[in-house]
């Protein structure tokens, strides 16, 4: 079972030249604090409105490298944050309402306690 309940996003930003008005989120913005075990992946499901920008952010405890991946409902990778730290942020704008899959991957040999935010 996923650690996450279905969540949605609220954002009013301009991303890569794409402007979006404030979204009417499905369930509103969400945040959680959890941990991902060493060399493991946490999976979350997020219900997003179509044609509205949704932002995802993770911030870890500094112990390992965390990567963030966002997939559409067909399993296609649509955005990722794969720097060399445990702080990543990505933004997406799905064409229609759908449930996105979010993966947080721990590249290290110890667990990482992290926060995840979606708005």
Backbone as XML, in Angstrom:
<?xml version="1.0"?>
<chain id="A" units="angstrom">
  <residue number="1" name="UNK">
    <atom name="N" x="0.839" y="-1.182" z="0.000"/>
    <atom name="CA" x="0.000" y="0.000" z="0.000"/>
    <atom name="C" x="0.883" y="1.244" z="0.000"/>
  </residue>
  <residue number="2" name="UNK">
    <atom name="N" x="0.496" y="2.238" z="-0.728"/>
    <atom name="CA" x="1.254" y="3.481" z="-0.815"/>
    <atom name="C" x="1.232" y="4.213" z="0.516"/>
  </residue>
  <residue number="3" name="UNK">
    <atom name="N" x="2.291" y="4.943" z="0.814"/>
    <atom name="CA" x="2.360" y="5.750" z="2.032"/>
    <atom name="C" x="1.494" y="6.989" z="1.918"/>
  </residue>
  <residue number="4" name="UNK">
    <atom name="N" x="1.012" y="7.286" z="0.748"/>
    <atom name="CA" x="0.393" y="8.581" z="0.474"/>
    <atom name="C" x="-1.072" y="8.429" z="0.130"/>
  </residue>
  <residue number="5" name="UNK">
    <atom name="N" x="-1.860" y="9.367" z="0.591"/>
    <atom name="CA" x="-3.239" y="9.443" z="0.139"/>
    <atom name="C" x="-3.260" y="10.193" z="-1.178"/>
  </residue>
  <residue number="6" name="UNK">
    <atom name="N" x="-4.351" y="10.132" z="-1.891"/>
    <atom name="CA" x="-4.462" y="10.886" z="-3.129"/>
    <atom name="C" x="-4.399" y="12.366" z="-2.799"/>
  </residue>
  <residue number="7" name="UNK">
    <atom name="N" x="-3.526" y="13.082" z="-3.513"/>
    <atom name="CA" x="-3.356" y="14.503" z="-3.265"/>
    <atom name="C" x="-3.414" y="15.262" z="-4.566"/>
  </residue>
  <residue number="8" name="UNK">
    <atom name="N" x="-3.595" y="16.545" z="-4.488"/>
    <atom name="CA" x="-3.609" y="17.380" z="-5.688"/>
    <atom name="C" x="-2.875" y="18.675" z="-5.412"/>
  </residue>
  <residue number="9" name="UNK">
    <atom name="N" x="-2.908" y="19.578" z="-6.378"/>
    <atom name="CA" x="-2.000" y="20.707" z="-6.294"/>
    <atom name="C" x="-2.676" y="22.057" z="-6.425"/>
  </residue>
  <residue number="10" name="UNK">
    <atom name="N" x="-2.014" y="23.059" z="-5.834"/>
    <atom name="CA" x="-2.412" y="24.447" z="-5.961"/>
    <atom name="C" x="-1.155" y="25.237" z="-6.264"/>
  </residue>
  <residue number="11" name="UNK">
    <atom name="N" x="-1.183" y="26.005" z="-7.353"/>
    <atom name="CA" x="-0.002" y="26.777" z="-7.684"/>
    <atom name="C" x="-0.399" y="27.964" z="-8.553"/>
  </residue>
  <residue number="12" name="UNK">
    <atom name="N" x="0.307" y="29.046" z="-8.377"/>
    <atom name="CA" x="0.122" y="30.215" z="-9.228"/>
    <atom name="C" x="1.507" y="30.724" z="-9.578"/>
  </residue>
  <residue number="13" name="UNK">
    <atom name="N" x="2.071" y="30.202" z="-10.670"/>
    <atom name="CA" x="3.442" y="30.519" z="-11.047"/>
    <atom name="C" x="3.569" y="30.593" z="-12.563"/>
  </residue>
  <residue number="14" name="UNK">
    <atom name="N" x="4.727" y="31.032" z="-12.980"/>
    <atom name="CA" x="5.085" y="30.951" z="-14.390"/>
    <atom name="C" x="6.279" y="30.020" z="-14.490"/>
  </residue>
  <residue number="15" name="UNK">
    <atom name="N" x="6.146" y="28.949" z="-15.262"/>
    <atom name="CA" x="7.180" y="27.941" z="-15.389"/>
    <atom name="C" x="7.569" y="27.820" z="-16.856"/>
  </residue>
  <residue number="16" name="UNK">
    <atom name="N" x="8.810" y="28.065" z="-17.162"/>
    <atom name="CA" x="9.310" y="27.946" z="-18.521"/>
    <atom name="C" x="8.408" y="28.664" z="-19.523"/>
  </residue>
  <residue number="17" name="UNK">
    <atom name="N" x="7.929" y="29.829" z="-19.134"/>
    <atom name="CA" x="7.102" y="30.609" z="-20.024"/>
    <atom name="C" x="5.646" y="30.190" z="-20.063"/>
  </residue>
  <residue number="18" name="UNK">
    <atom name="N" x="5.261" y="29.211" z="-19.255"/>
    <atom name="CA" x="3.876" y="28.755" z="-19.205"/>
    <atom name="C" x="3.228" y="29.377" z="-17.987"/>
  </residue>
  <residue number="19" name="UNK">
    <atom name="N" x="2.263" y="30.253" z="-18.202"/>
    <atom name="CA" x="1.586" y="30.892" z="-17.085"/>
    <atom name="C" x="0.363" y="30.093" z="-16.697"/>
  </residue>
  <residue number="20" name="UNK">
    <atom name="N" x="0.062" y="30.082" z="-15.427"/>
    <atom name="CA" x="-1.111" y="29.380" z="-14.950"/>
    <atom name="C" x="-1.734" y="30.172" z="-13.823"/>
  </residue>
  <residue number="21" name="UNK">
    <atom name="N" x="-3.039" y="30.282" z="-13.844"/>
    <atom name="CA" x="-3.747" y="30.921" z="-12.742"/>
    <atom name="C" x="-3.789" y="29.946" z="-11.583"/>
  </residue>
  <residue number="22" name="UNK">
    <atom name="N" x="-4.230" y="30.426" z="-10.434"/>
    <atom name="CA" x="-4.336" y="29.560" z="-9.263"/>
    <atom name="C" x="-5.228" y="28.373" z="-9.593"/>
  </residue>
  <residue number="23" name="UNK">
    <atom name="N" x="-4.758" y="27.207" z="-9.290"/>
    <atom name="CA" x="-5.506" y="25.987" z="-9.565"/>
    <atom name="C" x="-6.571" y="25.768" z="-8.504"/>
  </residue>
  <residue number="24" name="UNK">
    <atom name="N" x="-7.620" y="25.076" z="-8.880"/>
    <atom name="CA" x="-8.627" y="24.616" z="-7.933"/>
    <atom name="C" x="-8.281" y="23.170" z="-7.633"/>
  </residue>
  <residue number="25" name="UNK">
    <atom name="N" x="-7.486" y="22.905" z="-6.585"/>
    <atom name="CA" x="-6.919" y="21.565" z="-6.368"/>
    <atom name="C" x="-7.961" y="20.511" z="-6.005"/>
  </residue>
  <residue number="26" name="UNK">
    <atom name="N" x="-7.640" y="19.304" z="-6.373"/>
    <atom name="CA" x="-8.419" y="18.148" z="-5.947"/>
    <atom name="C" x="-7.875" y="17.760" z="-4.575"/>
  </residue>
  <residue number="27" name="UNK">
    <atom name="N" x="-8.533" y="18.181" z="-3.512"/>
    <atom name="CA" x="-8.078" y="17.871" z="-2.167"/>
    <atom name="C" x="-7.126" y="18.883" z="-1.569"/>
  </residue>
  <residue number="28" name="UNK">
    <atom name="N" x="-6.622" y="19.838" z="-2.353"/>
    <atom name="CA" x="-5.750" y="20.880" z="-1.838"/>
    <atom name="C" x="-4.300" y="20.461" z="-1.727"/>
  </residue>
  <residue number="29" name="UNK">
    <atom name="N" x="-3.413" y="21.405" z="-1.400"/>
    <atom name="CA" x="-1.984" y="21.110" z="-1.263"/>
    <atom name="C" x="-1.739" y="20.172" z="-0.083"/>
  </residue>
  <residue number="30" name="UNK">
    <atom name="N" x="-0.685" y="19.359" z="-0.186"/>
    <atom name="CA" x="-0.376" y="18.372" z="0.848"/>
    <atom name="C" x="1.105" y="18.381" z="1.179"/>
  </residue>
  <residue number="31" name="UNK">
    <atom name="N" x="1.413" y="17.895" z="2.362"/>
    <atom name="CA" x="2.801" y="17.738" z="2.790"/>
    <atom name="C" x="2.874" y="16.548" z="3.733"/>
  </residue>
  <residue number="32" name="UNK">
    <atom name="N" x="4.037" y="15.918" z="3.768"/>
    <atom name="CA" x="4.238" y="14.775" z="4.653"/>
    <atom name="C" x="5.724" y="14.693" z="4.988"/>
  </residue>
  <residue number="33" name="UNK">
    <atom name="N" x="6.023" y="14.065" z="6.101"/>
    <atom name="CA" x="7.402" y="13.781" z="6.485"/>
    <atom name="C" x="7.490" y="12.271" z="6.688"/>
  </residue>
  <residue number="34" name="UNK">
    <atom name="N" x="8.420" y="11.645" z="5.996"/>
    <atom name="CA" x="8.545" y="10.197" z="6.045"/>
    <atom name="C" x="10.007" y="9.821" z="5.850"/>
  </residue>
  <residue number="35" name="UNK">
    <atom name="N" x="10.283" y="8.563" z="5.626"/>
    <atom name="CA" x="11.644" y="8.149" z="5.346"/>
    <atom name="C" x="11.643" y="7.075" z="4.281"/>
  </residue>
  <residue number="36" name="UNK">
    <atom name="N" x="12.692" y="7.084" z="3.482"/>
    <atom name="CA" x="12.890" y="6.058" z="2.469"/>
    <atom name="C" x="14.120" y="5.257" z="2.884"/>
  </residue>
  <residue number="37" name="UNK">
    <atom name="N" x="13.971" y="3.963" z="2.865"/>
    <atom name="CA" x="15.062" y="3.084" z="3.299"/>
    <atom name="C" x="16.230" y="3.142" z="2.312"/>
  </residue>
  <residue number="38" name="UNK">
    <atom name="N" x="17.379" y="2.640" z="2.735"/>
    <atom name="CA" x="18.580" y="2.626" z="1.904"/>
    <atom name="C" x="18.311" y="1.898" z="0.584"/>
  </residue>
  <residue number="39" name="UNK">
    <atom name="N" x="18.811" y="2.475" z="-0.507"/>
    <atom name="CA" x="18.691" y="1.863" z="-1.838"/>
    <atom name="C" x="17.266" y="1.427" z="-2.161"/>
  </residue>
  <residue number="40" name="UNK">
    <atom name="N" x="16.283" y="2.239" z="-1.780"/>
    <atom name="CA" x="14.871" y="1.911" z="-1.973"/>
    <atom name="C" x="14.138" y="3.061" z="-2.639"/>
  </residue>
  <residue number="41" name="UNK">
    <atom name="N" x="12.876" y="2.794" z="-2.978"/>
    <atom name="CA" x="12.028" y="3.780" z="-3.641"/>
    <atom name="C" x="10.691" y="3.883" z="-2.929"/>
  </residue>
  <residue number="42" name="UNK">
    <atom name="N" x="10.258" y="5.107" z="-2.635"/>
    <atom name="CA" x="8.906" y="5.367" z="-2.141"/>
    <atom name="C" x="8.049" y="5.786" z="-3.323"/>
  </residue>
  <residue number="43" name="UNK">
    <atom name="N" x="6.774" y="5.362" z="-3.309"/>
    <atom name="CA" x="5.859" y="5.673" z="-4.404"/>
    <atom name="C" x="4.621" y="6.360" z="-3.840"/>
  </residue>
  <residue number="44" name="UNK">
    <atom name="N" x="4.223" y="7.455" z="-4.486"/>
    <atom name="CA" x="3.047" y="8.224" z="-4.106"/>
    <atom name="C" x="2.150" y="8.375" z="-5.323"/>
  </residue>
  <residue number="45" name="UNK">
    <atom name="N" x="0.856" y="8.484" z="-5.106"/>
    <atom name="CA" x="-0.111" y="8.763" z="-6.170"/>
    <atom name="C" x="-0.692" y="10.147" z="-5.917"/>
  </residue>
  <residue number="46" name="UNK">
    <atom name="N" x="-0.778" y="10.971" z="-6.976"/>
    <atom name="CA" x="-1.238" y="12.341" z="-6.848"/>
    <atom name="C" x="-2.283" y="12.609" z="-7.931"/>
  </residue>
  <residue number="47" name="UNK">
    <atom name="N" x="-3.474" y="13.003" z="-7.522"/>
    <atom name="CA" x="-4.542" y="13.335" z="-8.453"/>
    <atom name="C" x="-4.422" y="14.809" z="-8.834"/>
  </residue>
  <residue number="48" name="UNK">
    <atom name="N" x="-4.104" y="15.083" z="-10.106"/>
    <atom name="CA" x="-3.851" y="16.449" z="-10.584"/>
    <atom name="C" x="-4.903" y="16.872" z="-11.593"/>
  </residue>
  <residue number="49" name="UNK">
    <atom name="N" x="-5.280" y="18.146" z="-11.540"/>
    <atom name="CA" x="-6.171" y="18.714" z="-12.543"/>
    <atom name="C" x="-5.409" y="18.900" z="-13.839"/>
  </residue>
  <residue number="50" name="UNK">
    <atom name="N" x="-6.125" y="18.855" z="-14.942"/>
    <atom name="CA" x="-5.514" y="19.078" z="-16.243"/>
    <atom name="C" x="-5.293" y="20.550" z="-16.514"/>
  </residue>
  <residue number="51" name="UNK">
    <atom name="N" x="-4.276" y="20.841" z="-17.309"/>
    <atom name="CA" x="-3.931" y="22.175" z="-17.766"/>
    <atom name="C" x="-3.636" y="23.153" z="-16.623"/>
  </residue>
  <residue number="52" name="UNK">
    <atom name="N" x="-3.159" y="22.627" z="-15.503"/>
    <atom name="CA" x="-2.743" y="23.451" z="-14.368"/>
    <atom name="C" x="-1.393" y="22.951" z="-13.865"/>
  </residue>
  <residue number="53" name="UNK">
    <atom name="N" x="-0.549" y="23.858" z="-13.454"/>
    <atom name="CA" x="0.797" y="23.514" z="-12.995"/>
    <atom name="C" x="0.737" y="22.919" z="-11.594"/>
  </residue>
  <residue number="54" name="UNK">
    <atom name="N" x="1.452" y="21.828" z="-11.411"/>
    <atom name="CA" x="1.596" y="21.177" z="-10.112"/>
    <atom name="C" x="3.080" y="21.094" z="-9.780"/>
  </residue>
  <residue number="55" name="UNK">
    <atom name="N" x="3.446" y="21.469" z="-8.569"/>
    <atom name="CA" x="4.845" y="21.438" z="-8.135"/>
    <atom name="C" x="5.036" y="20.351" z="-7.085"/>
  </residue>
  <residue number="56" name="UNK">
    <atom name="N" x="6.185" y="19.683" z="-7.146"/>
    <atom name="CA" x="6.562" y="18.619" z="-6.212"/>
    <atom name="C" x="7.936" y="18.959" z="-5.649"/>
  </residue>
  <residue number="57" name="UNK">
    <atom name="N" x="8.098" y="18.881" z="-4.341"/>
    <atom name="CA" x="9.383" y="19.192" z="-3.715"/>
    <atom name="C" x="9.699" y="18.147" z="-2.657"/>
  </residue>
  <residue number="58" name="UNK">
    <atom name="N" x="10.954" y="17.703" z="-2.643"/>
    <atom name="CA" x="11.439" y="16.851" z="-1.556"/>
    <atom name="C" x="12.643" y="17.532" z="-0.929"/>
  </residue>
  <residue number="59" name="UNK">
    <atom name="N" x="12.796" y="17.330" z="0.380"/>
    <atom name="CA" x="13.946" y="17.847" z="1.105"/>
    <atom name="C" x="14.324" y="16.819" z="2.155"/>
  </residue>
  <residue number="60" name="UNK">
    <atom name="N" x="15.508" y="16.240" z="1.994"/>
    <atom name="CA" x="15.957" y="15.175" z="2.879"/>
    <atom name="C" x="16.766" y="15.658" z="4.058"/>
  </residue>
  <residue number="61" name="UNK">
    <atom name="N" x="17.281" y="14.693" z="4.821"/>
    <atom name="CA" x="18.049" y="14.990" z="6.031"/>
    <atom name="C" x="19.538" y="15.203" z="5.770"/>
  </residue>
  <residue number="62" name="UNK">
    <atom name="N" x="19.964" y="15.101" z="4.509"/>
    <atom name="CA" x="21.356" y="15.348" z="4.152"/>
    <atom name="C" x="22.236" y="14.120" z="4.127"/>
  </residue>
  <residue number="63" name="UNK">
    <atom name="N" x="21.694" y="12.952" z="4.481"/>
    <atom name="CA" x="22.519" y="11.752" z="4.573"/>
    <atom name="C" x="22.812" y="11.076" z="3.242"/>
  </residue>
  <residue number="64" name="UNK">
    <atom name="N" x="21.895" y="11.187" z="2.267"/>
    <atom name="CA" x="22.071" y="10.483" z="0.996"/>
    <atom name="C" x="21.556" y="11.340" z="-0.156"/>
  </residue>
  <residue number="65" name="UNK">
    <atom name="N" x="21.784" y="10.873" z="-1.361"/>
    <atom name="CA" x="21.247" y="11.497" z="-2.571"/>
    <atom name="C" x="19.844" y="10.950" z="-2.804"/>
  </residue>
  <residue number="66" name="UNK">
    <atom name="N" x="18.847" y="11.849" z="-2.928"/>
    <atom name="CA" x="17.485" y="11.460" z="-3.290"/>
    <atom name="C" x="17.168" y="12.012" z="-4.669"/>
  </residue>
  <residue number="67" name="UNK">
    <atom name="N" x="16.488" y="11.226" z="-5.472"/>
    <atom name="CA" x="16.033" y="11.668" z="-6.783"/>
    <atom name="C" x="14.512" y="11.610" z="-6.832"/>
  </residue>
  <residue number="68" name="UNK">
    <atom name="N" x="13.923" y="12.478" z="-7.631"/>
    <atom name="CA" x="12.472" y="12.637" z="-7.721"/>
    <atom name="C" x="12.037" y="12.437" z="-9.169"/>
  </residue>
  <residue number="69" name="UNK">
    <atom name="N" x="11.055" y="11.546" z="-9.376"/>
    <atom name="CA" x="10.553" y="11.246" z="-10.715"/>
    <atom name="C" x="9.032" y="11.375" z="-10.719"/>
  </residue>
  <residue number="70" name="UNK">
    <atom name="N" x="8.484" y="11.956" z="-11.801"/>
    <atom name="CA" x="7.037" y="12.105" z="-11.960"/>
    <atom name="C" x="6.632" y="11.421" z="-13.261"/>
  </residue>
  <residue number="71" name="UNK">
    <atom name="N" x="5.659" y="10.504" z="-13.160"/>
    <atom name="CA" x="5.166" y="9.736" z="-14.298"/>
    <atom name="C" x="3.685" y="10.033" z="-14.518"/>
  </residue>
  <residue number="72" name="UNK">
    <atom name="N" x="3.258" y="10.037" z="-15.780"/>
    <atom name="CA" x="1.835" y="10.205" z="-16.055"/>
    <atom name="C" x="1.112" y="8.879" z="-15.842"/>
  </residue>
  <residue number="73" name="UNK">
    <atom name="N" x="-0.204" y="8.875" z="-16.057"/>
    <atom name="CA" x="-0.989" y="7.676" z="-15.775"/>
    <atom name="C" x="-0.681" y="6.516" z="-16.717"/>
  </residue>
  <residue number="74" name="UNK">
    <atom name="N" x="0.015" y="6.792" z="-17.823"/>
    <atom name="CA" x="0.419" y="5.732" z="-18.743"/>
    <atom name="C" x="1.816" y="5.201" z="-18.440"/>
  </residue>
  <residue number="75" name="UNK">
    <atom name="N" x="2.445" y="5.720" z="-17.388"/>
    <atom name="CA" x="3.773" y="5.266" z="-17.004"/>
    <atom name="C" x="4.919" y="5.974" z="-17.700"/>
  </residue>
  <residue number="76" name="UNK">
    <atom name="N" x="4.611" y="7.050" z="-18.424"/>
    <atom name="CA" x="5.657" y="7.826" z="-19.095"/>
    <atom name="C" x="6.302" y="8.811" z="-18.126"/>
  </residue>
  <residue number="77" name="UNK">
    <atom name="N" x="7.626" y="8.844" z="-18.095"/>
    <atom name="CA" x="8.345" y="9.822" z="-17.283"/>
    <atom name="C" x="8.130" y="11.195" z="-17.892"/>
  </residue>
  <residue number="78" name="UNK">
    <atom name="N" x="7.588" y="12.144" z="-17.086"/>
    <atom name="CA" x="7.343" y="13.477" z="-17.629"/>
    <atom name="C" x="8.230" y="14.544" z="-17.002"/>
  </residue>
  <residue number="79" name="UNK">
    <atom name="N" x="8.818" y="14.264" z="-15.843"/>
    <atom name="CA" x="9.748" y="15.216" z="-15.235"/>
    <atom name="C" x="10.573" y="14.495" z="-14.180"/>
  </residue>
  <residue number="80" name="UNK">
    <atom name="N" x="11.768" y="15.028" z="-13.919"/>
    <atom name="CA" x="12.613" y="14.427" z="-12.882"/>
    <atom name="C" x="13.560" y="15.459" z="-12.306"/>
  </residue>
  <residue number="81" name="UNK">
    <atom name="N" x="13.968" y="15.215" z="-11.069"/>
    <atom name="CA" x="14.996" y="15.985" z="-10.388"/>
    <atom name="C" x="16.047" y="14.997" z="-9.930"/>
  </residue>
  <residue number="82" name="UNK">
    <atom name="N" x="17.231" y="15.046" z="-10.550"/>
    <atom name="CA" x="18.250" y="14.023" z="-10.297"/>
    <atom name="C" x="19.612" y="14.615" z="-9.971"/>
  </residue>
  <residue number="83" name="UNK">
    <atom name="N" x="19.610" y="15.702" z="-9.206"/>
    <atom name="CA" x="20.879" y="16.305" z="-8.805"/>
    <atom name="C" x="21.615" y="15.416" z="-7.813"/>
  </residue>
  <residue number="84" name="UNK">
    <atom name="N" x="22.704" y="15.930" z="-7.269"/>
    <atom name="CA" x="23.544" y="15.144" z="-6.360"/>
    <atom name="C" x="23.257" y="15.438" z="-4.899"/>
  </residue>
  <residue number="85" name="UNK">
    <atom name="N" x="22.056" y="15.913" z="-4.599"/>
    <atom name="CA" x="21.695" y="16.197" z="-3.209"/>
    <atom name="C" x="20.382" y="15.498" z="-2.890"/>
  </residue>
  <residue number="86" name="UNK">
    <atom name="N" x="19.829" y="15.798" z="-1.741"/>
    <atom name="CA" x="18.531" y="15.226" z="-1.379"/>
    <atom name="C" x="17.447" y="16.305" z="-1.355"/>
  </residue>
  <residue number="87" name="UNK">
    <atom name="N" x="17.648" y="17.338" z="-2.171"/>
    <atom name="CA" x="16.658" y="18.411" z="-2.344"/>
    <atom name="C" x="16.364" y="18.552" z="-3.827"/>
  </residue>
  <residue number="88" name="UNK">
    <atom name="N" x="15.129" y="18.289" z="-4.188"/>
    <atom name="CA" x="14.724" y="18.353" z="-5.590"/>
    <atom name="C" x="13.351" y="19.004" z="-5.690"/>
  </residue>
  <residue number="89" name="UNK">
    <atom name="N" x="13.108" y="19.680" z="-6.801"/>
    <atom name="CA" x="11.795" y="20.248" z="-7.077"/>
    <atom name="C" x="11.529" y="20.157" z="-8.569"/>
  </residue>
  <residue number="90" name="UNK">
    <atom name="N" x="10.329" y="19.704" z="-8.922"/>
    <atom name="CA" x="9.917" y="19.656" z="-10.316"/>
    <atom name="C" x="8.499" y="20.192" z="-10.430"/>
  </residue>
  <residue number="91" name="UNK">
    <atom name="N" x="8.158" y="20.649" z="-11.625"/>
    <atom name="CA" x="6.815" y="21.158" z="-11.899"/>
    <atom name="C" x="6.315" y="20.527" z="-13.185"/>
  </residue>
  <residue number="92" name="UNK">
    <atom name="N" x="5.035" y="20.176" z="-13.196"/>
    <atom name="CA" x="4.427" y="19.568" z="-14.371"/>
    <atom name="C" x="3.098" y="20.251" z="-14.667"/>
  </residue>
  <residue number="93" name="UNK">
    <atom name="N" x="2.653" y="20.077" z="-15.896"/>
    <atom name="CA" x="1.352" y="20.607" z="-16.311"/>
    <atom name="C" x="0.672" y="19.562" z="-17.193"/>
  </residue>
  <residue number="94" name="UNK">
    <atom name="N" x="-0.056" y="18.625" z="-16.587"/>
    <atom name="CA" x="-0.714" y="17.583" z="-17.386"/>
    <atom name="C" x="-1.793" y="18.191" z="-18.287"/>
  </residue>
  <residue number="95" name="UNK">
    <atom name="N" x="-2.022" y="17.561" z="-19.418"/>
    <atom name="CA" x="-3.008" y="18.064" z="-20.375"/>
    <atom name="C" x="-4.448" y="17.852" z="-19.905"/>
  </residue>
  <residue number="96" name="UNK">
    <atom name="N" x="-4.665" y="16.840" z="-19.086"/>
    <atom name="CA" x="-6.005" y="16.541" z="-18.586"/>
    <atom name="C" x="-5.880" y="15.974" z="-17.175"/>
  </residue>
  <residue number="97" name="UNK">
    <atom name="N" x="-6.999" y="15.930" z="-16.445"/>
    <atom name="CA" x="-6.979" y="15.405" z="-15.084"/>
    <atom name="C" x="-6.542" y="13.947" z="-15.108"/>
  </residue>
  <residue number="98" name="UNK">
    <atom name="N" x="-5.578" y="13.646" z="-14.246"/>
    <atom name="CA" x="-5.075" y="12.280" z="-14.162"/>
    <atom name="C" x="-4.336" y="12.059" z="-12.856"/>
  </residue>
  <residue number="99" name="UNK">
    <atom name="N" x="-4.118" y="10.804" z="-12.561"/>
    <atom name="CA" x="-3.353" y="10.432" z="-11.368"/>
    <atom name="C" x="-1.908" y="10.211" z="-11.770"/>
  </residue>
  <residue number="100" name="UNK">
    <atom name="N" x="-1.031" y="11.036" z="-11.201"/>
    <atom name="CA" x="0.397" y="10.939" z="-11.468"/>
    <atom name="C" x="1.034" y="9.998" z="-10.436"/>
  </residue>
  <residue number="101" name="UNK">
    <atom name="N" x="2.120" y="9.366" z="-10.829"/>
    <atom name="CA" x="2.907" y="8.540" z="-9.919"/>
    <atom name="C" x="4.202" y="9.272" z="-9.623"/>
  </residue>
  <residue number="102" name="UNK">
    <atom name="N" x="4.487" y="9.437" z="-8.334"/>
    <atom name="CA" x="5.696" y="10.119" z="-7.884"/>
    <atom name="C" x="6.600" y="9.076" z="-7.236"/>
  </residue>
  <residue number="103" name="UNK">
    <atom name="N" x="7.863" y="9.059" z="-7.646"/>
    <atom name="CA" x="8.835" y="8.132" z="-7.056"/>
    <atom name="C" x="9.972" y="8.935" z="-6.438"/>
  </residue>
  <residue number="104" name="UNK">
    <atom name="N" x="10.285" y="8.601" z="-5.191"/>
    <atom name="CA" x="11.427" y="9.170" z="-4.483"/>
    <atom name="C" x="12.427" y="8.039" z="-4.313"/>
  </residue>
  <residue number="105" name="UNK">
    <atom name="N" x="13.592" y="8.176" z="-4.950"/>
    <atom name="CA" x="14.595" y="7.111" z="-4.963"/>
    <atom name="C" x="15.764" y="7.502" z="-4.080"/>
  </residue>
  <residue number="106" name="UNK">
    <atom name="N" x="16.099" y="6.637" z="-3.124"/>
    <atom name="CA" x="17.256" y="6.837" z="-2.252"/>
    <atom name="C" x="18.450" y="6.121" z="-2.875"/>
  </residue>
  <residue number="107" name="UNK">
    <atom name="N" x="19.464" y="6.880" z="-3.250"/>
    <atom name="CA" x="20.664" y="6.322" z="-3.877"/>
    <atom name="C" x="21.731" y="5.919" z="-2.853"/>
  </residue>
  <residue number="108" name="UNK">
    <atom name="N" x="21.445" y="6.095" z="-1.569"/>
    <atom name="CA" x="22.457" y="5.848" z="-0.542"/>
    <atom name="C" x="22.303" y="4.529" z="0.198"/>
  </residue>
  <residue number="109" name="UNK">
    <atom name="N" x="23.267" y="4.267" z="1.072"/>
    <atom name="CA" x="23.328" y="3.019" z="1.836"/>
    <atom name="C" x="22.744" y="3.135" z="3.235"/>
  </residue>
  <residue number="110" name="UNK">
    <atom name="N" x="22.106" y="4.273" z="3.548"/>
    <atom name="CA" x="21.393" y="4.449" z="4.817"/>
    <atom name="C" x="20.047" y="5.094" z="4.501"/>
  </residue>
  <residue number="111" name="UNK">
    <atom name="N" x="19.109" y="5.034" z="5.438"/>
    <atom name="CA" x="17.804" y="5.658" z="5.192"/>
    <atom name="C" x="17.945" y="7.174" z="5.139"/>
  </residue>
  <residue number="112" name="UNK">
    <atom name="N" x="16.940" y="7.819" z="4.575"/>
    <atom name="CA" x="16.895" y="9.279" z="4.517"/>
    <atom name="C" x="15.507" y="9.722" z="4.949"/>
  </residue>
  <residue number="113" name="UNK">
    <atom name="N" x="15.435" y="10.518" z="6.006"/>
    <atom name="CA" x="14.171" y="11.105" z="6.470"/>
    <atom name="C" x="13.950" y="12.374" z="5.656"/>
  </residue>
  <residue number="114" name="UNK">
    <atom name="N" x="12.816" y="12.476" z="4.979"/>
    <atom name="CA" x="12.591" y="13.616" z="4.094"/>
    <atom name="C" x="11.178" y="14.129" z="4.191"/>
  </residue>
  <residue number="115" name="UNK">
    <atom name="N" x="11.013" y="15.355" z="3.715"/>
    <atom name="CA" x="9.680" y="15.973" z="3.602"/>
    <atom name="C" x="9.320" y="16.008" z="2.121"/>
  </residue>
  <residue number="116" name="UNK">
    <atom name="N" x="8.035" y="15.811" z="1.840"/>
    <atom name="CA" x="7.539" y="15.943" z="0.478"/>
    <atom name="C" x="6.380" y="16.917" z="0.519"/>
  </residue>
  <residue number="117" name="UNK">
    <atom name="N" x="6.362" y="17.830" z="-0.447"/>
    <atom name="CA" x="5.293" y="18.830" z="-0.564"/>
    <atom name="C" x="4.768" y="18.812" z="-1.978"/>
  </residue>
  <residue number="118" name="UNK">
    <atom name="N" x="3.463" y="18.982" z="-2.098"/>
    <atom name="CA" x="2.813" y="19.082" z="-3.402"/>
    <atom name="C" x="1.855" y="20.245" z="-3.328"/>
  </residue>
  <residue number="119" name="UNK">
    <atom name="N" x="1.977" y="21.162" z="-4.287"/>
    <atom name="CA" x="1.082" y="22.307" z="-4.340"/>
    <atom name="C" x="0.837" y="22.730" z="-5.761"/>
  </residue>
</chain>
